[in-house]
Amino acid sequence: MKILVVGSGGREHTIVWKIARSPKAEKIYCAPGNGGISELAECVDINVMDKEGMVKFAKEKEIDLVMVAPDDPLADGMVDAMESAGIRAFGPRKNAAIIEGSKAFSKELMKKYNIPTAAYEVFDNSADAIKYLEKGSFPAVIKADGLALGKGVIIAKDLDEAKQAVCDMIDGGKFGKSGSRVVIEEFLTGPEVSVLAFVDGKTVKPMVSAQDHKRAYDNDEGLNTGGMGTFSPSRLYDEDKAKECMENIFLPTVKAMAAEGRPFKGVLYFGLMMTKDGVKVIEYNCRFGDPETQVVLPRLKTDLVDIMEAVIDERLDELEIEWEDNAAVCVVMASGGYPVSYKKGYEISGIEDAKDMGAIVFHAGTALKDGKIVTAGGRVLGVTAVAENLDEAIKKAYASVEKISFKDEFHRSDIGIKKYN
């Protein structure tokens, strides 16, 4: 099979790495790809939002399967465009990707179908939003309605901070159109867990659990980022929690989307919080999470291509998905100044040394320049280690991180160590 993966980050490198292990994958393309992906796939310079260009390329190369990985092209209908051209594509159609594309839609869906989540209100006028906040309690959660690269959530500790967030989004255009409408939610407390699931419109097959670290610095300090590291499995997500989530959240969500005429096919990401009142949904994503993918896919035993085909053909119920009985930890190595501003183009050294220690080094923001790998983003590398248990995986990941260096690099030193994050 000839397979095209759409995207360019650490998640896409992980997906390409996993697909490359399938005997079905004869040739892999990635558009646009990155420095690390180029070692496994032929990288093609097509923008992820260029539907016409992507379809044209897929037709020219007679691609058998397209895997659309990022949220923006999914929400924009990349899968619909492929299907209209007669090309098999993995990922939700535009009308189902709205579950991530609009926070207001997902909250209204949960309210309508009694799926546990935080209380909320939606506003497109800052004055009304501020009036609501003045009567509320703090901390409060302010979310941009649309996609904002994982940065559109502000946890405001007091009224002044909340007012600022609302005005920045609605009036100041901080997140463009994505922030022209905001969702204000009650602040839930408890540990967070991520569970990704393969869904074919009716059948749900959850993956192994993971926990992400969103804040830039140790002890969950600093700004929210796209994710500074993750580990799998969660120490808190046991069989009882899995059963509760399947009954109260996973199946009801998939049934709700089908009932709304928006059947979801692809990977559905459940951001969960374990509150004293049970597990509640914080957010949905319509695709593999980043960096959760970097610890989940290395634990997958079943051929990923087989799973993607079963999802497309709506026969997921016929496939048994198997997982390794082990643990994985991913530490993100980032550019100094991330997530605000940072410089690019610094040479990276030591990647091969880290691989020699058994680490899998996933490239997130890198480029190939004059035969050398250089920094090309905020999150540069995801250094993943797999071991018998979490403690061993943590040691192995950090020993591997020590082998890699580039100018102004920083990373958290507590990934996987804290139970609550």
Secondary structure, DSSP 8 states (H G I E B T S, - for coil): -EEEEEE-SHHHHHHHHHHTTSTT-SEEEEEE--TTGGGTSEE----TT-HHHHHHHHHHTT-SEEEE-SHHHHHTTHHHHHHHTT--EES--HHHHHHHH-HHHHHHHHHHTT--B--EEEES-HHHHHHHHHTS-SSEEEEESS--TT--EEEESSHHHHHHHHIIIIIT-TTGGGGSSEEEEE---S-EEEEEEEEESS-EEE---BEE--EEEGGGEEEE-S-SEEEES-SS--HHHHHHHIIIIIHHHHHHHHHTT---EEEEEEEEEEETTEEEEEEEESS--TTTHHHHGGGB-S-HHHHHHHHHTT-GGG----B-SSEEEEEEEEETTTTT------B-B-HHHHHHTT-EEEESSEEEETTEEEE-SSEEEEEEEEESSHHHHHHHHHHHHTT-B-TTEE--S-TTT-S--
